[in-house]
Structure formats: structure tokens, C-alpha cells
Amino acid sequence: MNFTNLLKVAVTAVISNKWRTILSTLGIIIGVGAVITMMAIGEGSKDSIRKELSKMGTNLLVIRPGADMRGGVRLDPSAMQTLKITDYEAIKKEATLINHISPEVNASGQAIYGSNNTMTTVYGESPEYLDIKLWEVKDGECFNEEDIIKSAKVCVVGTTIVKELFGDENYDAVGKTIRFKNIPFRIVGVLKSKGYNSWGMDQDNVMIAPYTTVMKRIAAQTFFSCINVSALKEELSDAAIEEVTEILRRNHKIKEGEEDDFTIRSQQEMIETMSSTMNTLQIVLVVAAAFSLIVAGIGIMNIMLVSVTERTKEIGLRMSVGARGIDICRQFLMESIMISLSGGVIGVGLGYLLSWGANMMNFPTIVPLWSVLVSFGVCVLIGIVFGLGPSLKAARMDPIEALRYE
């Protein structure tokens, strides 16, 4: 029996049992649709995170107090107070591979204007912070070095602050005075909107003030929560880390062989870490979705075994007119593959539909082409693996006994 005739017989058999075919393909449809959707959400999330982190500059370096905590060991509070003003000044003066630097200290609380208030976070920074994080001022201007020296009570705010306190994000808030923890701050600039990031955080709900002001008047501390630095170029990030590490070790009088009391992370490292985490999560989700494909394969095997039993006389008749065992085996194997593939085609369509729906619900999705190709490959494999048993059973029948079957 040539391939064309084999295909015609398989198609006729599949069409003649519509409901059985639909029910047996249901598991494949759900499994393939779930796998493609999970892959799309995973790829979309990774791409969104990469873009989000890249918006802050791929040459960003963040210096945090305390040793590397990847082991999960809790540090003494004093270990988190190792970054001082002298460290900031030393890096700013001695480092040659950086172009911007900003120490950071922050505090959360209520911003108040008249009878309106909103919860926010005030970040104590230097004017270079906007260049490091690629912020743009929409109205007014940023505070300057003189404001830093004088610990001036001035700030730049995001559009969410303007909207919550003044009722309209396009309101001209420059020159207005708001309060944060009962301390008056004059708004000197409004930042251009960045919207929400991949973690659902409102990037426009922010106040940025001189770090000296926040340290003295709000946080009442002499140490920084971190120091943000941008390397001259992305490819110089590793060299910049080594240079800053050497400066800080010397400044902290850390002897050779002793562990650093600070940690420096590059933006690229953060991107790789987040991507690795997302990859692990994606694998877990795909494996969970793939179990439905195995269940679907078992369902196809059961359907094919029933089909072989029901068509015993047909098998005997085909053998009696010259069909070989291999022809019978190919016929039922082709039917199994067709059932699995038809479910795969509909499943791919379902996967695209669910991915589109997830995208409409603000879940970033990207359907990779290889996931579709792999899904089709898996469907063929399921058709072969789970259809082989029933096909061999049909091929090994005794034609005389098959013709006598009632």
C-alpha cells in the first residue's frame, strides 16, 4: 500500500469517527495550548525584564553595603552601614572608569499638599542620579550641587505625585511646596513619565531630593543604602568594578585575604540573574503543562486499542486480500499520528489565542517559533509512541481468526 492510499484510508477512518477523534484530541489540544502559552509568557517576561533593566543603562553598577549575601546568611545591622560619605568622595575623586555617581538614601512616608496626600518614597540622590537612571525632567529643572551643600529642602517629583496631590498630572507643580513627614519641600522639577515596570511598580510615584537633605532631615543617618555608578562604557563595567573595589577596600582598610564589606553588582549581571530565574520558572511551568500531553497520549492509545478491536473483521479482510502485517501497522500508526497532529494544530491555535489574551491582560508574551515546531514534533512523537502498541496488535492478528470475530 503506497503512502497516498495509506493516507486516504487513515483520513476516512478518522473522519468516520468524529466524536471519538475529537475527544481523543482534546488532551493534545489542551497540552499543546498550555505549553505554548507558558513558553510565550516566559519569553515575554524575560524580554520585558531585559528591556526594563536596560532602560536604567546597561553600564549601571550598584554598590551595596555588606558582603555577598547569596548564601542567605543574615548580617549584623552594623554590616549594612559600611558605605559612608568618604567612600562616595573617594570613588568620585579617584575612579577613572566611571562618568556618573550618586549615593542613595531613601525613606517611605506620606507626601502632603493641602488636604491631599499619597504614600511614596523619597530618594536622596545627587544631581547625577537622573543621568545614571536615564530620567528626563519634563518641567522645571533638577536640583544642583549648591542644593547638596546647603541640604536644601527641594525635590523633583514623578507625575503620579503631581496627579495625586494636585488632581492632574499635567498640573504646573513647579514652585509649589509639599510636605514629607512634616518637612516642607519645594518642587523644582517634574519628571517625564515612565509608567509601570515589569514588576507592577509605579515608577512615577517618586520624590528625588538632595541626599544631604534626606540624610539629615528625614532618615537621620550617616550611611548610604547604596551608591549608584555608571561605567564609561558597558564593556568597561568589569574593569570599573575592579577599580571601585580597590578604592573601597583601601578606604575601609580591608587587608588582603579578608572579605569585602560591600557588594558590587553590574546591570548585566542583574539581567542574567533575572533571566536565569525566569528560565527555571518557565521550565517548571512547561513540564507541568507537558504532563497533560502524556495523559493525552494514553488517551490516544486507549482509543486506538478500541478501534483495533472494533475493526477486527476489517483487518482480517484486508489481510485476506493481500495486505501485509506491515501495511496494517502503518495504517493504524498513520491514524494515530493524524489524530495527534490534528490536536497539535488546534492546540497551536489555542496557544496563540491564550497568549493574545494574556497580552491583553498586561502579561507580556512572545511566542517563539521553535516552541511551535517542537510542539508539532512532540505531537508526531506521541502519535508514534502511543499508537505503536495498538498498531502492532493489529498487524499480528491471524486473518482467519479475525474474519471469524464477532
N, C-alpha and C positions, 0 to 999 in steps of 0.2 A: 504494500500500500504506500503510494507516494505521499509526500508532505501535503499536497493540495487536498487530496481525498481525505487524508487524516484530519486536516483542519476542518473540512466540511462536516465530517461525522461528529467531531468534537463540538462544533458550533451547534449542530442540530440537537445533540444530546443536552447541551447546556440550556438552550432556548426552550426545549420541550418541558423542562422542569424549572420554570421561572421562580416560583416561590422558594423552592429548595436552594436554588442558586443565590437568590437574594439573601436568605437567612445565613447561608454559609459564608457569604462575602462580607456580612455585617461586621464581623470581628476584624477582618482585614481593613475595612474602611475606617473603623474607629482607631485601630492601631496605627495605621499609616498617617491618618489625620493628626493624631496626638503627637506622634514622633516629629512630624514636620512643624507643627505648631510650637513644640518645645524647642526645637532647633532654631526656629525663627525668632522666638522671644530671647533665647540665649544669645544668638548672634547680634540681634538688635540691641540688647542690653550692653553687651561688650563694646559695640561700636559707639553707643551713646556715651558710655563711661569714658572711652578713649577721647572722644570729641570734647566732653565736658572738662576733663583734666587738661587737655591740650589748650583749651581756652585760657587757662591760667599760665600758659607758657611752658613749652617743653624743656626749657632750661631752668625751671624753678628748682631751688633747693630749700629744704625746710630743716632748720636746726632746732632740735627739741632737747630739753633738759633730761638727765637720766640716761643710764646705759640702755643698750638694746634690750627691749622687753619681749622679744619674740617667744621666749620661753614661758611667758605668762607669770613671772615672779613679780610680786608686788614690791615696790620700792618704798624706802623710808621717805616721808614728806620732804625732808631736807635735801634729798637727792633730786627732787623736782624743782629746786630753787638755785640751780647752778649757773644759769645764764644771767649775767649782770650787765650793767651799763658799760663796764670796762671791756667786756667781750665784744659788744657791739662796736665800740670805738676802735678797738684793736683790729677787728675784721675790716671795718670801713677804711682804716688808715693803711693797713699792710697788704690786704688781698689785692692781687693784680689781675685775677681771672674772673672778677665779678664786675657788673656795671650798676647794679642797684641793690640796696639793702634796707630792710625795715624791721626793727624789733617789734614784738607784738605782746600786748597785754589786753585782756578783754574782761567784760563783766556783763551780766544779763540783768534786766530790770525793765521798768516802765518808762517810756518816753511820754511826756505830757505837754499838751498845749491847750490852755483853757479848760474846757470840760471834757476834752477828748484825750484818750490815752491808748497806748498799744505796747505789747510786750516786744522787746527787741534786744539786740546785743550791741554794745558799743565796743569798737575795736580801737585800741590805742596804737597808732602807727606813725611812721614818718611819711613825709610827702611822697617818697619814692614807692610807697606801697601800691599806689594806683598804676605805676608803670610795671611793677612786678606782676600784679594780678590782671593787667590789661583792662583796668577800669577806665571809663571815659566820663568826664564831667559834662553834663547836659546844660546846666545853668550855673552861673557864678564861677567860682574857682576853688582850687584846693587850698588848704592852709599852707603856710610856709615855714621855713626854718626859724624865723623870728617868733612865730607862734609856739614852736617847740621850746625855744629858750625861755619864753615867758610863761610857759604852761597855760597858754590862752584857752579860754572856755569857748572854743569854736569847733565846728564839725561840718562834715559833708554827710548827706543822708541819701538813702535809696528812695525810689519812687513809692514804695509801699508805706514808708514812714509819712511821706507827704500826703498820700491818699487817706491814711488812717487819721492823721492829725488835722488835716485841712480840708478833707472831703473830696479832693480832686487831685489826681497825680500830676496834672499839668498846672497846678496852682503855683504861683510865683512865691516860693517859700524862702528865697534868698533874703537874708536880713532879719528874718523872724527869729524869735528866741523861744526855744523849747526847754523843758526841764527833764533831767535824767537823775533819778534819786535825789530830787530837790536841788540839784545843781544846774544853774542856767547855762545853756549852750546856744550860741548864735550860729545860725545856719549860714555858711559862706558858699556852699555849693550843693547841687543836686546831681546825683549820678545817673548816667544813662541806664535804662532798664536792662536787666539780664534775664529776668523771668525765673522759672523754677529749674533746678538742676535734675539730674537723673535720680537723685535720692528723694525727690519731692520737697526739697528745701527751697524756700523763697529767698533768692539771692538779693532781692531788693529791700528786704527787711533788715537794714543795716545802718549803723551810725559809725562813722570813722572820725576820730579826734586825735590830736597830738598825743603821743604815747606818754609824755611827761604829765599831761593833764590827767589822763586816766590813772596813771600810777599814783600820783599824789592825792588827787581829789576824790577818786572813786574806789579803786582797788586797795589803796594804802599798802603797797608792796614795793619792794626794791628789786625784784627779779622779773624776768620776762617769761611768758608761757612758751614762746618760740621766737626764732629770728628767721625772717624770710629773705632769701637771697636769690638773685638771678645771675647765672653764669653768662659770660660774654657770648658764648655760642653753645648750642646743645651738645656738640661733640667735645666741648671742653668741660662738661659737667663733672666727669670723674676726676679730672685734674683739679678743678675748683674745689671739690670735696676734700682731696688730699691737702690742698693748700690751707683751707679753712680748718681742717682737723689739726694740722701742725700748729697753727696760730692759737687755737683754743687749748690744746694740750700744754703749750708753753705758758699760756696765760693762767691756766688752772694748776700749773706746776705738777703735772702728771708725769711720773717717772717712766722710763722705758720698761715695757712689760706689764704695766698696770693698765687696767681697763678704763676706757673713756667714760666720763660722767656726763656725756651728751651723745645724741644720735643725729646723724645727718642722712636725710632721705632725698633722693632726686625724684623729679616728676616722672621720669621714665620708669624708675623702679616702682613707683606707686601704680602706674598704668599696668605694668607687668604683674604686680601682685593682685590687683583687682581682676585682671583678665584670667589669671590662674584660678582665683576663687570662683569666678563665673564659669570657667571650664568644668571645674569639679561639680558645681551645682547642676550644670547642663547635662553632664554625663549621668548623674543620679536621676534626673527627670526623664531623660531619654530611655535609660534602662527600665525605669518603672513603666513607661509607655510601651516599651518593646515587649513586655510580658503579655500584653493583650494580643500581640501578633502570634506568640506561641500558642495561646489559647485558641486563637482563630485557626491556626494550623491543625490543631487537634480536631476542631470542628469540621474542617475540610476532610480530614481522614475519615471521620465517622460518616459523613455524607457519602463519600466515595465507596466506603465499605457497604453501605446500604444500597448504593447504586449498583455495585457489582452483584450483590445478592439478587436484586430485583431483575437484573438483565442477564441472569444465568443462561436462559434459553437463547437469548440473542448471541451470547458469547459462543455457545455450543454450535449455533447455526453458522456463524462466521468461520469457526474452525473447520466445520464440516465441508465448507466450500473452498477451503484452501488457505484461510488466514493462519499465519503462524503465531506462536506464543508471543514473539517479539512485537508483532503488529498489534495484538490485543493490549499488550503492556503499553506501547506508545499511545494507543487510542485513549486509554484511561489516564495516562500521565499527562497527555495534552489537555484533557478536560480539567484535570486538577490545576494545571498551570494557568489555563484560561480563567477559571474561577478566581484564582489568587490574583492574577494580573488585573482582571476587571475590578476587583475590590481595590487594588492598588491605585488604579486610575481615578476612581471616585474618591479614594482616600486622599490623593494628592490635591484634588479639587477642594475637598473639605478642609485640608490643611491650609491652603491658600485663603479660603473663606474665613477660617478661625483666626488666621494671622492678621487679615484685614480688620476683623472685628476687634482684635486685641489692640491694633494700632489706633483704631477709632476711640478706644478707651484709654489712650495715652500710654500704652505699653509699646515701646519702640520694637519693631520687628523687621527682620531681614531674612527672607527665605533663600538660603544658599542653594545653588544649582546642584551641588554634589549631594545634598540631602535628598533631593528628588530622585536623582539617579540611583543612590544607594537604596532608597525605598523600593524602586522598581526591581533592583537586583535581589533584595530580600524577599520580595513577593514571588519572584521566579524560584528562588531557593526553597521557600515554604511550599510552593506547589510541587516541586520535585521531591523534597524530603518527606512531606506528609502524604503525597499521592503515590509514592513508590510502593508502599506496602499493599494497598488495595490493587494497584496495577499488577504487581507480581502474583497476587492471589488470583486475579482474573486470567493471567497468562498461563498459570499452572493447572487450570481446570481440565478435566478429562472431557472431551467433546461429547462422548456418548452419555456420560453421567449428567452433563449439562443439559442435553436435549431431553432427558427423562425428568428433569427437575420440575416440580410443581410448585 
